[in-house]
Amino acid sequence: MGARGFRFDTGPSWYLMPEVFDHFFRLMGTSAEERLDLVKLDPGYRVYSEGVDEPIDVLADLESNLALFESIEPGAGERMRRYLESARDTYEVAKRRFLYTSFSSLLPLLRRDVLSRTGKLGRLLLTPLDTFAATAVTDNRLRQILGYPAVFLGSSPFSAPSMYHLMSHLDLADGVLYPMGGFTTLIEAVADVAEEAGVRIRTSSPATRILTARSPRGGRHGAEVVGVEFAGPEGSERIPADLVVNASDLFTTEQSLLPEELRTYPPAYWENREPGPSAVLVLLGVRGELPQLEHHTLLFTEDWRENFGKIFGEQPSVPDPASIYVCRPSATDPSVAPEGHENLFVLVPIPADTSIGRGGVDGAGDARVEAIADSVIEQIATWTGAVDLAERIVVRRTIGPADFENDLGAWRGSMLGPSHVLSQSAFFRAGNVSRHVDGLFFAGSSTIPGIGLPMCVISAEVMLKRVRGDVSTEPLPVREAPSAPVAPSVVEGSASVLAAAGE
């Protein structure tokens, strides 16, 4: 999104799990190094804690971060080394056995590296992340650093399984990268390699119906996919296909593109699901510099249990003050803001409630959204010492939960997808193939393996393996890079649908 010389990313902003992206590019015959200009951030991010004057800067390498934790809490350095060794081990097992599989067969999971860790993995699944983090550190600020990755998973550190402590390996040991030019450059690079492989990409062409017919071969379900109908520039158009992949919100797709009898996940299924949080996004162009903020800055309230309780509790409400995230890409990338200005992206996690409303330009959004924006602008100014922040704003744009629902089809206005609580993780998460329509597959954050940009990239590979009948659990060997077009047509819009005809 652009305005007056500012370029704002409105989606992902943390480049974690770089090997996932590089693996994708290598499958396509290239590499992340060839396609992207990646820089490592140091500090990786800054943390302001409520009531504490000095922030904590999380650094770019493991040893520096162990020393940092030790300096704040004597004895924590060695405990953190063990914690992060566990995180690394869990992460490596997850990549080998749990992330790149559709769980269509459990036999490949019966490997020595899984069976030998059954006790540990069971404890990690049943112990909340916050409880497990407390075994490594007691300082509240450090526990919050270890617990915050739950937000990346659309969950709370008090309900997310401690299996996800593996996330701390990514930021505290591997470090945080940034693609120069912003995440738009990553999307453009993916589009480029797709088009080079023969894919045709159509934008501003929302899918309106997944076309099906009674299968003359009988099939598993008696129905099969035959194409996609979409709204093109000349009106309604159709693409014939014998394979369709939906990569958009699963709830919205099934409700709007399929008849009731062909939906894999009926409304009753979703009534018992837990959405991830929604958000108010505040995009700001600011005159002058903001050295108080790093590229990534987190502002944490002191009482986290209350904060997350308001987002995920039985009677949800907007936290005030809120624990928020601020991205200042202009700290690293001069291309995202005019000279002498800063680019800020502020994310305020709130309940998944579309009644909070839509955003707008220069304060013209719905009242509750703009009130949240006003509050967090004041919070940033007060907590960081950038006292005149509000006076220096020259561009302001807000995005609210109703925008996520209306523009992206997001279920209940969630910004991420279904939360990664235990009952919605791994083989408990929605699958990637229709139970009622042959040839219809699913990818994206609604399905396995889950939330986050790396997971969405992996979901495409898991879908491909499902199409092939490949029940392996590891990433595809790079030698299997496609040498011919994998699909002649892609439709993007209110539903992102890939349609493939023939071989």
N, C-alpha and C positions, 0 to 999 in steps of 0.2 A: 504494500500500500504506500503510495507516495503523496506528498503534500509540501509545496513550497521548498523543494530541494531536499526534503527528508525522505528516506526510504525505510519503512517499518516492516519487519517481519511480524506476522500476526499469529504464528504458530510456534513450532519447536524452536528452541534457542540454545539448548545444551547438546553439544556433539560428544556423546558418550558411546562406548562400544565401537570404536573406529574399525575394528577388524570385521564387524558385520557389514559395514558399507564397502570396505575394500573387497570382501568376499563377493558381494553382489557385482561390483565392477569387474572383478576377475572372471566371474562366470560369463560376463558379457565381452570378454576379450580385452579388457583394459584394466585400469587400476584407479584407486582414489587419488594416488599421487599424480597421475596423468591428468585427471579431470578437475581436481580441486586444489586450491591454495590453502592448506591447513596450517594454522599456527597454534602453538600450545600456550595457554594462558597461565601467567604467573604473577600474582596469585590466581589460583583457580577460581576462587570466589571470596567474598568478604561477608562476615556475619555481624550484625548489630543485635544486641540483646536488650530487651526492655529493662531500663533501670541501670544499665552498665554503660559507662562513658566510652570506654575503648573497645573498638571492634576487634574481631579475630579474623586474620587473613589465613585461609587455608591455601597451602602452597602447592607446587606442581609436582612434587616427588615424595615418595614414601618416607625416606629418612627424615626429611625436613618436617613432615607432618607428625611423625612420631616424637621428634624433639619438641614440636609445638604443644602437643598434648601433655608431654612430660612437664613442660614449663608452667602449664596451667594447673595440673594435678599431679604432684609427685607420685611416681609409681604407675601412672597411666600409660607411659610410653611402652613398657614391656607388655602390659596387658593388651594394649592396642596392637602390638605386633602379633600376638596370638589371635586376636579378633580378626585382623586383616588376613592372616594366613588361612583362617577358617573361611573368610569371605572369598578369598581367591580359589580355594579348593572347591567350595560350593559353586562358584561361578563356572569353573572348568567342567565340573560334573553336569551342571545345567546345560551348558553348550553341547556337551557330547550326548546327553541322554534325554533332555526335557524340552529344549527350545525348538529343535528342528524336527519335531515329530508331530504327527496328527493323532497319536495314541490309538490309531485304528487297530494296532496289535500291541499287546503288552509284552510279548515274548522278547523283543529286543531290549527291554528294560531289565531283563533278568540277567544282567552282566555282573561280573565280579566287582567292578567299581561302584555299582549301585548297591548290590547286596551287602558288601562289606561296610557300607555307610548307612544301612537301614536304621539303626538306632539313632544315629546323629540326625539323619534327615527327618525321622519321625519327631524327634524333639524340636527341631527347627520349625516343622509345620504346626506344632501345637503350642509353641511359645510365642507370645506377641513380640514384635520387634523391639518395642521400648523396654520390655522386661529383659530381653537378651542384651541390649545395649548397656543396661545397668550393670552387667557382669564385667564390663570393661572400664567404665567410667562412672563416677558419681556426680561430677560437676554438671549442673543443669545445662549449661551452654554446650558442653561436649556431647551430652546425651541427645540434645536437639540436633546437633550436626549428624549424629549417627541415625537419628530417627526421621530426619526430613526426607530421605529418599522415598518414604512411603507415599509422599504427595505425588512423586513421579508415577506411582502405581495407582493413583486415584483412590488412595486409602489413607488411613490414620495409623501412626506408629503404635497405637493401642489395640488395633485389630489386625493389621497386616502380619502375616506369619513371619517369624524371624528368618525363615529361608531367604528372605529378601535382604538380609544383611549383606548379601553378596554385592549389593549396589555400592557399598562403601569401598569395595575394591576399585571400582571404576573411578571415583573422584579423588580418593585419598592416596591411591597407589598409582593408577594409570595416568591420572590427570585429565584436564578438560581441554578440548580442542575447539577451534572456531574456524569455519570456512570463510575466508575473506570474500566480501561481497554479500555476506549474509546467507541464510538458509535457502533463499531463492536460487542461489548458484547451485546448491545441491539438487534441488528440484529440476533445474534446467539441465544439469548433467545427466540425471536419470532419463529425462525426456530425450536428450541427445542420443544416448546409447540405445534407447528403444527405437527411435526413428532410424538409426543406422542399421538396426536389425530388421527393418522392414515394417515396423509398426506405424500405423497412421493414427495420430492423436487428434481428436476433435474436442475443442473446448466450447463453453457456452452452449452445450447441447445436452440438456438434462434428460436422463432416461425417464420414460413415462410408463413403460410396461416391459416385463420380461415375458416373451412370447413362448407359449408351450402348446403341446399337442399330445393327444393320446398316442402312446408309442405303438407302432405297428409290430415291433419286436417283443412287446410285452414289457421288457425291462424289469428293473427291480420294483418300480412303483406304478407302472402303467402310464406315466406321463414323462415327457422328455422336453428339453428346451429346444426351441427352433429359431430363436433370434431375440433381438432387442428392438423396441420401439422408442424413439426419442424425438425431442422437439428440436429440429434443425432450423437453419435460417430461412428455409423455404417452406416451413411447416413440418408436419409430422413425417418422419422417415423411419424406415425399417432396415435392419441389417440381419440377414439370415445367419444362423450360427448353430453349430452342434455342441458348443461349449461356451458357457457364460460364467464369468467370475464377477461377483459383486464385492467391491472393496470399500463401500460406504457403510454407514450405520445399519446394522443388521435389522434392528426393530423397524426403522423407517422403511427400509427396502422391502421387507416382507409385507408390511402393512399397505404400502402404496403401489408396489409393482407386481404383486402376486394375488390371485384370488384366495379366499380364506382357506379353502380345502387343500391348497398346496403350500401352506406356510409350515415350516419346520418348527417355528417357535411361536405359538399362539399367545394372545394377551395374558392368559393365566400364567404362562412361564415368566413373563416380564414383571408381573405383579409381585413375584417373590425374588426378584433380582435387586441388587443394590447398585445404583449408579455411582460413578465417581463424582467428585465435586464439579460444580460449574465454576465460573469465574467472572469477574469484571476485569476487562483489560483496559488499561489507560495508556494511550500512545501520546507521548509528549515531545514536542520540539522545544528546546530550551536555549535561550540566549546565554552565552558565556560558558565557563567550564564548571564541572562538578567533580572535583578531585575527591570528594567525600565518598563517591561511589566507584567501585571497581566494575569491570565488564559484567560480572554477576555479583549481585548483592542480595542478601537475605536479611529480613527484619523479623525477629522472633519475639513473640510475647512471652512473658514469664510463665503464665499458667497455660501450658499447652493442652492439658486435659480439657480445660474449659473451652479453649479455642476450637479443638477438634470436635468436642461434644456439640458445639453449636452447628457445625457443618454437617455432622453425620448422626446427630442424636434424633430421638423420637419426635422432638419439637424443634426442628432446625430454625436457625436464625443467622443473620449476618454478624460475624464477630466484629467487635469494635472495642479496642483496637484489634487489628487482624495481623496474623503472621503473613508477610507478603514477600514477593520476589520482584526485584528490579533488575532489568537488563540495560546496560549502557554500552551498546556495541561501538559507539563512537570513541570509546576508550581505546579500541584496538583498530577500528576500521574507519578511516576518514571519509570513505565513499558514502556513508549512510547519513551524513548531515552536512549542511553548508559550513564553510569555514567559520570558526568562532562560535559554534553552536554544538549542543549535545542532543543525542537521540536517546530517549528513554522508553522502555516497554515495561509497564508495571502490571503484575498479575496478582489479583486478590482472590484466593480460593474462598468460595461461598457455597451454600447448599445448591443442589441441582433443582432450581425452582424458576421456571420461565416467567412466573408472575412478577419477578423482580424487574423484568423489562429489557428493553433494547437500549443500545448506546446511540451516540450521535456526534456531531461535529460542534466544537466550541460550546459545549454545555447544553446542546439541544436534545440530548437523549432523554429517556424516561427519568422521572424525578429520583427514584431510588438508586438507579445506576449512577447518576451524576452526583448524588449525595455521597455514595461510596467513594467515587473518584476524588471529590473534594476532601474527604476525610483522610485518604491515604496520601494525597499530596502534602497535607499538613503534617501527617505522621512522618513521612520521609524527611521533611524540612526540620522537624523538631528532633528526631532521633539521630540524624546524621550531622546536624549543624549547618545544613544548607538553608539558612533561615529565610532567604528571599526567593526561594524556589518558585512559589506561585506567581510572583511579580515578573519572573523572567520567561514564563511560558508564552511561546509565540504560535504553537500549533497544539491543538488538543483534539483527540478523537477517542471515544469510548466504545466498547463492545460489551454487551450483556448476555445473560443466559438465553433470552429470546432470540438473539442473533445466532447463537450456536444452533438452536432448533430450526429457525427459519432459513438460514443460509446454508447450513451443513447437514440438516436433517438429524441432528444429534438427539438421541433419546433423552427426554426430560431436560434438555439443554445442558447436558454434561459436556465439559470441555475435553474429556479424555476417552470416555467409554465406560463399560462396566468395571466397578472397583475390583482390585485384586485382593479381596478377602479369600479365605481358604476355599469357600464353596464356589468361587468363581475363578479359580486358578487351575492351571495344567488341565488334566482330563475332566475336571468339573466345569471348564469353560465351554461356551458354545463351540460346536464343531465347525468344520470348514467344508462340509458337503450337505446338500439338501437331502432330507429323508423322503421327499415326495416327488422330486423332479430329477430325472437322470440328466447329467450334463450341467447341473447348476452347482457352482462352488462359491465359497466365501473366503475373503481375506480381510485384513484390516484390524483395527483395535477391538472390535466387538468379539472377535473369535480368537483362536489360539495362534500364537502364544500369549498375546495380550496387548497392553497399553504401551505407548511410547514409539518413537520413530524407528529405532532399531527393531523392535518387535514387529512393527508393520512390514518392514523390509523382509524379515524372516518369514512372516506369514505368507508372503508370495511364494517363497521357496517351498514351504510346507504344503501349500496348495498344489504346486507343480508336482511334488512327490506323490500327493494323494491322487492326482490325475493319472500318474504313471503306475500306481499301485506299489510304490516304493515305501516300505514300512521301516526303513532304516531311521536311526535317530541322529545321525551326524550330518553336518553340512554336506551338500553335494560336492564331489570332487571337481576341481576346476576344469579338468579335462572334458567335462560334460557341458562346457560352454556351448550355447546354441550356435550352429553355423548357418541356420536358415531362419527366416521370420517365424516368431513364435505366435504371432497373431496379427492379422491384417488391419484390425480396427480397435480403437479404444474410444469409449464415449465418456465424457466427464460432465458433471453438472450436479443437480440435486442428488443424483446417485452416480457413483463412479463404477462403470461396468465395462469389462473387457469381453469382447465377443470374438471367438475364433471359429472360422469355417474351414473344415477339412484339415488335411495334413499339409 
